[in-house]
Amino acid sequence: MQPRIRYGMVGGGQGAFIGAVHRMAARLDDQFELVCGAFSSNAERALQSGAALSVAPGRSYPDFQTMFEREALLPADRRMQCVVIVTPTRTHLPIAAAALDHGFHVLSDKPATATLAECRELAAKLRASGLKYGLTHPYTAYPMVREARQRVATGELGKIRKVLVEYTQGWLAKPIEHHGNKQARWRLDPAHAGVSSCMADIGVHAFNLAEFVTGLEVRELCASLNSVVPGRRLDDDGTVLLRFDNGASGVLVASQVCAGDENNIRLRVYGEEASLDWQQMEPNSLWLRPQDAPAQLFRTGFGSSGAATAATRIPAGHPEGFLEAFGNLYREFAQQLRGGAPGESAVPGIHAALRGMAFIEGSVASSAAGTRWQALPKVDP
């Protein structure tokens, strides 16, 4: 039996939502073991968080620099092998760069960095290091999303003509950042979040989902970003027109001020022959609607393609959602760290990171220029 992969975490301490999600996902396949962490920028809170997570006292560190330096000195069979980054966006590059410098693989929450220039810097350092890098876009790892990608790839829809993708939430419909909500506060602060809030937080997920399923890349975009709640310095809402490299058009809607919405993600892909429709609130279902035949409903676990079957964990009829999809990314990242080929369904890597940052900066630039078409730069895959 192969030993578990030892990982450390930066961020994700007491009161942090996404850190707990990562830890649960890492445990699903029993492939990873949390051995160390720098769980908060507050040294005392970092140590308290480590104790609450049963991390050995000597391996709960006050900051990531100390963690990397001390872990690198440990024997090879004890030191951490990769780091998971779950901190505000502005800190992603320095943490990832330091990890690579000390010989540790990186799995990072998105977006990868605060700017595209930073992401290019990270990509260059990654190439020079020979280490692995993963970016957690969990919506690509749902079984029915993998099924949709497979059906597009085999030509069942014909040439893709139109893509509609939405990600709407309502949690920022009121100014909760002024009433003690730490998550809202940092996401709406340029000093921590970078140039965008809504597009960097959820819009980039929608963008990644559209490119992943269609296999196409967005060539140009035209964005209108808004700060709906008065006093906000970053966007909390936006609409983006898309032009794909095959000539298809698309619309991306991302908003966090849609009162009453939870995590309303929906992707519709229209081809010459048929269309696909998937919604995250009903993740086990995928609709295929041919132009000249009855609509078909595909369900997780029932005769799916190989890609979907590989991502399916439990018997048909049981809800399979966010944590399981997140776990799929961890399982695939473990395969990479153990020397397996990345494969088509592997966790998104540095190319997805670069594409995402190009989308975020392109959307901000387009909106700032009066909602004008903006070409997205080519990125080296």
N, C-alpha and C positions, 0 to 999 in steps of 0.2 A: 504494500500500500504506500502511495506517495505521501510524503509529509505535507502538512498544510503550508500554504504560502504565508509567510509572516509579513504583516503590513502595519504601518503606522498611519495615524490620521492627524492632519493639521486642521484645526477648527472642529466644529461639530460637538461642542461640549454642552453643558447644562442649558436647556431651553432652546437648543438648535434643532429645527425640524429635520433638515436634510441629512445631517450627520447620523441621526438614528436610522433613517431609511437606508443609508449606505451600509451601516453595520448589520441590519437585518438581512439585506440582500446578500452581503458577503457570507452570511451563515447558511443560506439556503441549501447550498450544495456541499457544505463542510469542506470547502477548498481553501479557506482563508482563516487566519488567526490574528486577532488584534493583539499586538505585543507592546506597542508604545504609542505615545501621542503627545502633541502640543495642542491641547483642546481649546485654548482660548488665548486671546492677546493679553488678558489679565492673568498674571502668573499664579496668583492664589486660586482663581477660579479654574485655571488649567489643572492644577494639582487636585482640587476637589473633584473635578470631572473625571480625572484618571482613577481616583479612588472609587468613585461610584461605578465605574466600568470595570473594576477589578484588575486594572493594569498595575503591575508591580510598581511600588513607590519609586524605585530607582529608574524607572523607564517612563515616568510621566514628567514631561519637560516643560519649562517655563516659556519656551519659544522654539520655533522650527529650526533656527540656526544651531542652537544647542543640541536639539534632537539629532540632526544630521551628523554633526561632528562626533557626538558620543556613540551613536549607533554604528558609524563607520569604523570605530575602533574595536567593536565587539568581534568575537570569533565568527567566522562565516556561517556556522550552523546556529547562531543565536541572533545575529543582527536582523533587522527588518530587511525585506527584499524590495518592497514597493511602498510608496506613500499615496494616500488618498487625500485630495485637497477639497475641503468643503468650507471655504472662507469667502468673504466678500471679494468681488471681481478684481479690484485693484491690487490685491495681494497675490493673485494667481501666478503671474510671471516670476516674481522673485522666489516664491516657494518652489515652483517647478524647476527653475534654473538651478537653484541650490541643490535640489534633490538629484538632478542629473549630474551635477558637478561631483557629488559624493557617491555616484554609482547606483542610485536607486531608480527603479521604474516608477512611472507616474500614472495615476488615474485621477482625473480632475473633473469636478463639476463644471458645467458650462456657465457662461462663455469661457473659452480657454484663457483669454487675456482681456485687458481693458481696451486695447487698440489693435488694429491689423498690423501695424509696425511691430508691436510687441510679439504678436503671434508669429510673424516671419522670423523674428529673433529666436523665439522658442523652437521653431521648426529647424533652423540652422543648427542650434545647439543639440537638438534631438538627433539629427542626422550624424553629427560628429560623435555622439556618445555611443551609438549602436544599441541604446536601450529602448524599451517599449513605452508607448504613451497611449492612453485611452481617454475618451471624453464621454461623459454619461448623458446620452440622449436616449432615455429608456423607452420612448414611444416607438422606436424602431424595432424593439425586441418583443412586441406583442405577437402571438402566433398569427392572428388575422392580418396584421400589417405585413408580416413575412409572406403570408399567402397572397396578399394584394401585389406585393413586389414581384412575386413569382409569376402571377398571371399577366402582369404588364410585360415582363421580360420575355415570356413565351409568345407574345403577339396576340393574345386573346382579345385585347381591346382594339387592335389596329393601331394606326398612328395616333399618338396622343395629341388632342386639340385644345383641351381646356382643363385647368386645375383650380379647384376652389379649396382653400384650407383655412380653418378658423381655430383660434384658441381664445376663448373668452372666459373671464372670471369676474367676480363682483367684490372681491375682498378689499379693494382699494377705492370703493365707491364713496367712502367718507374719509376725512383726513385723520386716519388712525395713527399716522406717524407722529402726530402731536399729542397722542394720548397713551404713550408707553409701549407701542408695538415696535419692538426692536427690528423685526424682519422688514416691516414697511419702512422704517427710518433709514436703514442703510441702503435699501434698494432704490430709494428716491433721492439719495445724496450723491452728487457727482464725484465727491471725494472718495467714495467707496464703490459706487456702481459703474463709473465711467461715463460714457457719452449718452447712454440710454438706460431707461428703466424697463418699460414694458417690452420693447423689442428685444432687449438683451436678456430679459427674464423668460418670456414665453414666446415672443414672436420668432426667436431663433429656433425654438423647438418646431414650430409650424413650418418654417422654411426647411429645416433639416428633414422633416417628415415628407414634405412634397418632393424634394430631390431624391430621397432614399427610395420611395415607392416607384416613382416614374423612371428613375435612372437618368433623368435629364438634369441639366444645370441651367440656372437662371442666368441669362446674359445681360439683361437690363431690368431696372425697376424704377418705379415712380411712386413716391411715398408721401403721405400726409400724416404727420405725427401730431398728437395733441396732448396738452396738459389740461385735462378737464376740470379737475378739482383745483380751485384757486390757490395760488401760492407755491405750486410745485415747480421745481426747476427742470425736471425730467419728464418725459412722456409717460402717460398712464393709459394711452389709447392710440391706435393707428390703423391705417389701411394702406396696403401696398399693392400696386399693379405689377405684374410680373410678365416678362417675355423670356421664354425658354429657348435653348439653343437649337431646337428642332422647328421653331416657329410657333409653338403653342403659346397661348396666353393664360394668365392666371390672376387670381385675386387672393391676397392674404389679409385676413382680419385678425388683429390681436388687441385685446382690450382687457383691462383689469378694473373697469368701472361699470361693468354690465351687472347692475344690481340683481341679485338672485341667482346668477350663474355660479357654478362651482368650478369644475375643470372641464369646460365644454370644448373638447377637441373634436373636430370633424374634418375628414378629408374626402373629397370627391374628385375622381379622375375620369375624364370623358375622352374616349377615343372614337375612331371612325365607326367601329363595330359595336362597342358596348361601353358601359361605365361601371365604376366601382365606388362604393360608399361605405366608409368606416367611421364609427364614433367611439371615443374613449369611454363615454358613460355607458356604453353597451359593447364592451370590448370583445366578447366572444362571437360577435356577429359581423359578417361581411356580406354586403349585397352586391351581386353581379347582375346588371340589367342590360341584356343584349337589345339591340335595336329592333330585331324582328323575331324575338322569342320571349317566352315568359321569364320574369325575373327569378333569380335563384338566390337562396339564402344559404351561405356557408357558415358552419358553426365550428368552433374550436374542438378538435378531437375527432371529427367525423370526416375521414377520407381526405384530409388536407394534403397539400404538397409536402415534399420532404423538408423544405425550409420551415414550414409551419409546424410540422410534426416535431422537429428538433427543438422548437421553442415551447412545446406544450409539455406541461409538468404533471397535470392531474387528469383524472378521467373526465370525459365529456359530461357536460351538465353542471359542473362545479364552476363557480366564478373564478376567473383567472385574470389577474389585473396587474396593477402598478408594481407591487413588490416582486411578483414573479418575473415580470419583464425586466426590472432592475437586476434581479438575480441572474437572468440570462446574460446580461452584460458582464457581470462578475465571472460567471462560468466561462464565457468566451475569452475574457481577459486572462483568466487562469490558464486556458489552453495555450494562449500566446506565450505567457511567461514560462510554461513548461516546454516550449520549443515547437509547438504545433504551428502549422501554417495559419495565417490570419483568416483566410477563407472569406467567402462572400458575406456571410452573416455575422462577421466578427464585430466587436464593439467599435464604434466610430473612432477614428484616429486623428492624426494631425491634419489630414486633408479636410475632414469635416470641420475641424477647428478653424482652419483658414477660411473655408467657405462661410462659416457662421459669422466670423468677424467682418468679412467683406460685406455680407448682408446687413449687419448692424450699422456699420459706418456708411454704407451706401444709402440706407434708409434715412439716416440722420442728415446726410449731405443733401439728398434729394428734397427732403422736407424743408430744410433751411434755405434752399435755393428757390423756394416758391413752388414746390411740388413739380419738379422737372425730371425728365428721364435721366437716369444715371447708369452708366455702364459699370458692371462689376468687373474688377480686375481678374485676370486669369491667375490661378494659383497652381503651384507645382504639386502634383499628386504624389 
